[in-house]
């Protein structure tokens, strides 16, 4: 009988502890949500310093909340705290390693810090996880252009266009890569085959015109320049 009573008491003690732990967890989640909502309000008012404070407080109660990490990363990008944004995207990747979108975002921030090697690795990982992620090809293409790999850049933009032919910026980027390649060819090699350069300018003209057709504004002068 005594053993039975001890077992019952032990059960109720354990059950009570579980209930307390569950209540504390629920309280933490509620507190986290409350702080997050305050942060969102500040974010919408473009008070980014206060938004950061409340998103950070929210994460103290629920450090694995992906939505809060996403929001704070956006704030860090808007306030030019790019290394902190990279840290948050790295945390998101740890929590959701199969989500290609986070690799694209982290890669874009790395690229803005001139870390083209690191950003290309991220874009490559995004493509590996999601081979139909057109934005990853587009972003990697921009990187290659900055590294003066114009052929590689054009190939990546062409893959992005093949995956989604409705996005004006993809055509604009490829057109820019064609025209930049043509200009560089002339600067580096004045004897460069003029016919090949004419083809580059024609490709550029076609791409800029397509971008305009898809709704891009402010490129009329550029079209006049390359479509001579």
N, C-alpha and C positions, 0 to 999 in steps of 0.2 A: 504493500500500500504506500509506504514511504517513497519507494522508487517511482511509483506511478505519479505521486504528487510532484516529485522533483522534475519528472519528464514534462508534466503539464506546465509547471512554472517556467521551465526552460523554454518551452514552446511559446508561451505568452510573452516572455521576455524578448525572445528573438523576433516574434511578430511585431511587438511594440517598437523595437528598434528599426525594423523594416519600414513600419508606418511612418516613424519619425524621419527616417532617411528620405522616404518618398515625398513627404510633406516639404522637407527642406529643398529637395530637388525641384518640386513644383513651384515653391516660393522663389527659387533662383530663376527659373524660367520666366515666371511672371514679372519679376523685377527686371530681367534682361529685356523682355518685350517692352516694358514701360519706358526704359531708358532708350531703347532703340527708336521708339515712336517720337520721343522728344528730339533725338538726333535727326530724324527725318524732317521734323518741322524746321529745325535750324537749317538743314540742308536746302530745303525748298525756299527759305528766305535768303539763301546764299551766305549765311553766317557759318562759314566752313570751320572756323576755329572751335566754335561751340559744338558744331556737329561732330567734330573729331573727338572732343571730350566725352560726349554722351555715347558715341559708338564704342569708344574704348572702355567706358564704364560698363556698358552692356556686355562686352566680351569678357569682362571679369567674372560675370555670373554664368555666361554660356560661351566659353572660348571656341566652341566648334560650330557656331552659328554662321553658316556660309553667306547668308544674306547680309548680315552685319559686316562681315569681312569684305564682301564685294563693295558695299557702300563706302566703307572707310578707305578702301583702295582707290575708289573714284575721287574721294575728297583729297587724298594724298596726291593724286595726279593733277587735280585742278589747282592745288596749292604748290605745285612744283616740288613736292617731297617724293621724288621718284624712287629712291632707294627703299623708302618705307612702303611704297606701293608694291614694289617687287617682293618685299617680305610678305605682304598680305596675300599676293597671288601665289607665292610659294606655299603658304599655309593652306590655301584653297586647293592647290594641286595635291598636297598631302592628304587632304580630306576626300577629294574627288579626283583621283589620279587618271581616270578614264575620260574626263571632260576636256576635250580639245580646246574649247573656248578660253580656258584659263591660260593655257600655253600661249595662245595668240596674244592675249592681253599682256602677259608678262614679257613676251618677245617684243611687243610694240614699245613698251617702256624701256627695255634694254637698248633697243635701237635708238631711241631718243637720247640715250646716254652714250651713243657711239660704240656700244658693245655689240658689234655686228656678228661676231662669232657666237656669243651667247644667245642672241636673238634668233639667229638662223637655226641653232640647235632647237630652240623652242618651237619655231615654225615647222621644222622638220618633224618634231614629235607630234605636233598638232595634225600634220598631214598623215603621219603613220596611224594615229588614232582614228582619223576621219578623212579618208582619201577624197571625199567630195566637199571638203571645207575650202570653198573658193577664196575666202578672205585670207587664209594662211598662205596660199600661193601668191596672192596679191601683195601681201606684206613682205614675204620673202623676196619677191621681185623688186620691190622698192629698195630693199637692203642691197640686193645685187647691183642695182643701178648706182647706188651711192659708193659701192666698191668698184665701179666702172666695169662690171661684168655685164655688158649690155646684152649679149646674146642670151646669157642665163636669165637676165631680167625679163627679156621679151618672151622667152619660153615659159616662164612662170606666169606672166600676165596672160599669155595665150591659154594656159591651162585654166586660169581663173575664169576667163571669158567662156571657155568651152563648158565649164560647170554652171555658170550663170551669165547669160548674155544680155541681161537686162540692167546691169549696173554700170552707169556712165563712168565712174571713176576708174574702172578697169581699162576701158578704152583710152581714157585720157592718159593714164599712166603708161600704157604701151606706146601711145603716140609720142609722148614725151621721151621715152626711151629710144624710139626710132630716130627722132630729130636730134637728140643729144649725141647718139652714136654717129650720125652723119656729120655733125659739127666737129666732133672729136677726130673723126677720120681725116677731115680736111686740115685740121690744126697739126696733127701728128704726122700726116703723110700727104703733102700737097699733090703728089702724083696719084693719089687714090683714084680708082676707077670711077669716073664721073657717073657712068650708067648705074652702078650699084648705089651711089649716093642718091641719085634721082629716085630709085626704087624705095630707098629709106624714107625720103621726103613724101613720096606718094602714100606709103603705108601710114606715115604720121598724119598726113592730110585726111586719109580715110578714117583713122581712129578718132581724131579730134572732131570730125564731122559727125561721126556716130555718137560720140559723147554729147554733142550739142543736141542731136536728134532725141537722145534719151533724157534731155532736160537740163544738162549742165549749162550754167550761165557764165558769162564773162570771158569766153574764150574766142570771141569773134576775131579779134586782132591776131590771135595765134593762128587761127585757121587761114586768115588772109596771108600771113607770113609764110606758112609752109605749103600752101596750095597755089603757089604762083604758076 
